[in-house]
Amino acid sequence: MSDFPRPPDTYLQFIQAFPKLGEAWKLAQEAGADGPLDDKAQRLIKLAVAIGNMREGAVHSAVRKAIAVGVTEAEIAQVIALAGSVLGFPSTVAVFSWVERELQKGRS
């Protein structure tokens, strides 16, 4: 996980306040990573799940972590486009804005 950007302060405060939940979170992440999918595929799937559940914070996190393992902006855009037929136009535009905000941070 050291390849990823520093987690947000809120997350760090949460795991400091609830260390057992932080450990459980870490174990769940490790268990999910076991298997044949490479890092990029895992990150694209996690992005898609965050998008499908309309979890703004998770979308921001998934974008940061995807970029950190080499996922391209074009690949992220395709995930958004694929979600469009499931989410509908208004929700997809909202997701696009969340992703774009995160990508803008990396561009500046």
Phi and psi in degrees as GROMACS dihedral restraints (atoms count N, CA, C in turn):
[ dihedral_restraints ]
;  ai    aj    ak    al  type     phi  dphi    fc
    3     4     5     6     1   -68.9    20    10
    4     5     6     7     1   -16.5    20    10
    6     7     8     9     1   -74.0    20    10
    7     8     9    10     1   -16.1    20    10
    9    10    11    12     1   -87.2    20    10
   10    11    12    13     1   155.5    20    10
   12    13    14    15     1   -60.5    20    10
   13    14    15    16     1   160.8    20    10
   15    16    17    18     1   -57.0    20    10
   16    17    18    19     1   133.4    20    10
   18    19    20    21     1   -64.0    20    10
   19    20    21    22     1   156.1    20    10
   21    22    23    24     1   -60.5    20    10
   22    23    24    25     1   151.8    20    10
   24    25    26    27     1   -55.7    20    10
   25    26    27    28     1   -39.0    20    10
   27    28    29    30     1   -60.2    20    10
   28    29    30    31     1   -42.3    20    10
   30    31    32    33     1   -63.2    20    10
   31    32    33    34     1   -45.2    20    10
   33    34    35    36     1   -62.3    20    10
   34    35    36    37     1   -39.4    20    10
   36    37    38    39     1   -65.8    20    10
   37    38    39    40     1   -39.8    20    10
   39    40    41    42     1   -61.7    20    10
   40    41    42    43     1   -49.6    20    10
   42    43    44    45     1   -71.6    20    10
   43    44    45    46     1   -22.5    20    10
   45    46    47    48     1   -71.9    20    10
   46    47    48    49     1   -39.3    20    10
   48    49    50    51     1   -73.4    20    10
   49    50    51    52     1   -32.1    20    10
   51    52    53    54     1  -130.6    20    10
   52    53    54    55     1    72.0    20    10
   54    55    56    57     1   -60.7    20    10
   55    56    57    58     1   -33.7    20    10
   57    58    59    60     1   -67.5    20    10
   58    59    60    61     1   -38.2    20    10
   60    61    62    63     1   -67.1    20    10
   61    62    63    64     1   -36.3    20    10
   63    64    65    66     1   -61.7    20    10
   64    65    66    67     1   -42.0    20    10
   66    67    68    69     1   -66.8    20    10
   67    68    69    70     1   -41.8    20    10
   69    70    71    72     1   -62.2    20    10
   70    71    72    73     1   -40.2    20    10
   72    73    74    75     1   -60.8    20    10
   73    74    75    76     1   -46.2    20    10
   75    76    77    78     1   -61.5    20    10
   76    77    78    79     1   -44.3    20    10
   78    79    80    81     1   -64.2    20    10
   79    80    81    82     1   -40.0    20    10
   81    82    83    84     1   -63.9    20    10
   82    83    84    85     1   -40.6    20    10
   84    85    86    87     1   -63.2    20    10
   85    86    87    88     1   -44.3    20    10
   87    88    89    90     1   -64.0    20    10
   88    89    90    91     1   -42.1    20    10
   90    91    92    93     1   -64.4    20    10
   91    92    93    94     1   -39.4    20    10
   93    94    95    96     1   -67.4    20    10
   94    95    96    97     1   -27.5    20    10
   96    97    98    99     1   -79.4    20    10
   97    98    99   100     1   -16.1    20    10
   99   100   101   102     1   -70.5    20    10
  100   101   102   103     1   125.7    20    10
  102   103   104   105     1   145.0    20    10
  103   104   105   106     1  -174.2    20    10
  105   106   107   108     1   -81.5    20    10
  106   107   108   109     1   -11.6    20    10
  108   109   110   111     1   -75.7    20    10
  109   110   111   112     1   137.5    20    10
  111   112   113   114     1   -77.4    20    10
  112   113   114   115     1   173.1    20    10
  114   115   116   117     1   -57.7    20    10
  115   116   117   118     1   -43.5    20    10
  117   118   119   120     1   -62.9    20    10
  118   119   120   121     1   -46.0    20    10
  120   121   122   123     1   -61.7    20    10
  121   122   123   124     1   -43.0    20    10
  123   124   125   126     1   -59.4    20    10
  124   125   126   127     1   -44.5    20    10
  126   127   128   129     1   -68.7    20    10
  127   128   129   130     1   -36.7    20    10
  129   130   131   132     1   -67.1    20    10
  130   131   132   133     1   -38.7    20    10
  132   133   134   135     1   -66.9    20    10
  133   134   135   136     1   -44.1    20    10
  135   136   137   138     1   -62.9    20    10
  136   137   138   139     1   -36.8    20    10
  138   139   140   141     1   -62.5    20    10
  139   140   141   142     1   -45.3    20    10
  141   142   143   144     1   -61.7    20    10
  142   143   144   145     1   -40.7    20    10
  144   145   146   147     1   -64.5    20    10
  145   146   147   148     1   -43.8    20    10
  147   148   149   150     1   -62.0    20    10
  148   149   150   151     1   -42.1    20    10
  150   151   152   153     1   -63.7    20    10
  151   152   153   154     1   -48.2    20    10
  153   154   155   156     1   -61.3    20    10
  154   155   156   157     1   -29.1    20    10
  156   157   158   159     1   -94.3    20    10
  157   158   159   160     1     1.5    20    10
  159   160   161   162     1    54.5    20    10
  160   161   162   163     1    45.5    20    10
  162   163   164   165     1  -101.1    20    10
  163   164   165   166     1    96.9    20    10
  165   166   167   168     1   -56.6    20    10
  166   167   168   169     1   -48.4    20    10
  168   169   170   171     1   -61.1    20    10
  169   170   171   172     1   -40.1    20    10
  171   172   173   174     1   -67.6    20    10
  172   173   174   175     1   -34.4    20    10
  174   175   176   177     1   -64.6    20    10
  175   176   177   178     1   -46.9    20    10
  177   178   179   180     1   -56.9    20    10
  178   179   180   181     1   -48.5    20    10
  180   181   182   183     1   -61.9    20    10
  181   182   183   184     1   -44.6    20    10
  183   184   185   186     1   -63.2    20    10
  184   185   186   187     1   -37.4    20    10
  186   187   188   189     1   -65.4    20    10
  187   188   189   190     1   -48.4    20    10
  189   190   191   192     1   -57.3    20    10
  190   191   192   193     1   -46.5    20    10
  192   193   194   195     1   -70.5    20    10
  193   194   195   196     1   -34.3    20    10
  195   196   197   198     1   -64.5    20    10
  196   197   198   199     1   -46.2    20    10
  198   199   200   201     1   -60.1    20    10
  199   200   201   202     1   -39.0    20    10
  201   202   203   204     1   -63.1    20    10
  202   203   204   205     1   -26.3    20    10
  204   205   206   207     1  -101.9    20    10
  205   206   207   208     1    10.9    20    10
  207   208   209   210     1    97.6    20    10
  208   209   210   211     1     8.9    20    10
  210   211   212   213     1   -67.4    20    10
  211   212   213   214     1   136.8    20    10
  213   214   215   216     1   -89.5    20    10
  214   215   216   217     1   162.5    20    10
  216   217   218   219     1   -62.0    20    10
  217   218   219   220     1   -34.5    20    10
  219   220   221   222     1   -64.0    20    10
  220   221   222   223     1   -39.7    20    10
  222   223   224   225     1   -67.0    20    10
  223   224   225   226     1   -40.2    20    10
  225   226   227   228     1   -63.8    20    10
  226   227   228   229     1   -42.1    20    10
  228   229   230   231     1   -61.2    20    10
  229   230   231   232     1   -37.5    20    10
  231   232   233   234     1   -65.9    20    10
  232   233   234   235     1   -37.7    20    10
  234   235   236   237     1   -61.6    20    10
  235   236   237   238     1   -43.0    20    10
  237   238   239   240     1   -61.2    20    10
  238   239   240   241     1   -46.4    20    10
  240   241   242   243     1   -61.8    20    10
  241   242   243   244     1   -40.9    20    10
  243   244   245   246     1   -63.8    20    10
  244   245   246   247     1   -36.0    20    10
  246   247   248   249     1   -70.3    20    10
  247   248   249   250     1   -23.2    20    10
  249   250   251   252     1   -56.3    20    10
  250   251   252   253     1   -40.0    20    10
  252   253   254   255     1   -73.5    20    10
  253   254   255   256     1   -15.1    20    10
  255   256   257   258     1   -95.0    20    10
  256   257   258   259     1   -45.1    20    10
  258   259   260   261     1   -80.0    20    10
  259   260   261   262     1   -32.2    20    10
  261   262   263   264     1    93.5    20    10
  262   263   264   265     1   164.4    20    10
  264   265   266   267     1   -62.9    20    10
  265   266   267   268     1   -52.4    20    10
  267   268   269   270     1   -59.2    20    10
  268   269   270   271     1   -43.2    20    10
  270   271   272   273     1   -67.3    20    10
  271   272   273   274     1   -37.6    20    10
  273   274   275   276     1   -66.6    20    10
  274   275   276   277     1   -37.9    20    10
  276   277   278   279     1   -64.9    20    10
  277   278   279   280     1   -39.7    20    10
  279   280   281   282     1   -61.2    20    10
  280   281   282   283     1   -47.4    20    10
  282   283   284   285     1   -60.3    20    10
  283   284   285   286     1   -44.0    20    10
  285   286   287   288     1   -55.6    20    10
  286   287   288   289     1   -42.4    20    10
  288   289   290   291     1   -66.1    20    10
  289   290   291   292     1   -37.5    20    10
  291   292   293   294     1   -65.7    20    10
  292   293   294   295     1   -45.2    20    10
  294   295   296   297     1   -64.6    20    10
  295   296   297   298     1   -45.1    20    10
  297   298   299   300     1   -61.2    20    10
  298   299   300   301     1   -39.8    20    10
  300   301   302   303     1   -60.0    20    10
  301   302   303   304     1   -41.8    20    10
  303   304   305   306     1   -69.3    20    10
  304   305   306   307     1   -41.0    20    10
  306   307   308   309     1   -65.9    20    10
  307   308   309   310     1   -35.7    20    10
  309   310   311   312     1   -61.1    20    10
  310   311   312   313     1   -37.0    20    10
  312   313   314   315     1   -59.9    20    10
  313   314   315   316     1   -40.3    20    10
  315   316   317   318     1   -74.6    20    10
  316   317   318   319     1   -24.5    20    10
  318   319   320   321     1   -80.1    20    10
  319   320   321   322     1   -23.6    20    10
